[in-house]
Amino acid sequence: MAGVVLAQAGPFLAAALQQKTMPATLEVRCENGDCEMDMFEMHYTYDMPEEVGVTDFSCPYCGTTDDLAEIEL
């Protein structure tokens, strides 16, 4: 009987585990010499297309798009 209960709970447990995963992040630094922004981190709460990258964003401090670089750990 316990196996039946676990089998029925399977989809609910899987959904709960999916909600507990951390969103993807992108760590970025601004290389504009006049900018005070050291680095920032973007958290994706939804699936981002593979082709989306750091060049699709702008610095929240100085607004540049050309001087952003991904921080690779």
Residue pairs with C-beta under 8 A, 6 or more apart in sequence:
23 43
23 44
23 45
24 43
24 44
24 48
25 41
25 42
25 43
25 44
26 41
26 42
26 44
26 53
26 54
26 70
27 39
27 40
27 41
27 70
27 71
27 73
28 39
28 40
28 41
28 42
28 54
28 57
28 68
28 69
28 70
28 71
29 37
29 38
29 39
29 68
29 69
29 71
30 37
30 38
30 39
30 40
30 59
30 61
30 62
30 64
30 67
30 68
31 67
31 68
31 69
32 59
32 62
32 64
32 67
34 62
35 59
35 61
35 62
35 64
35 67
36 61
36 62
37 59
37 60
37 61
37 62
39 71
40 59
40 60
42 57
53 70
54 68
54 69
54 70
55 65
55 68
57 65
57 68
58 64
58 65
58 68
59 65
59 67
59 68
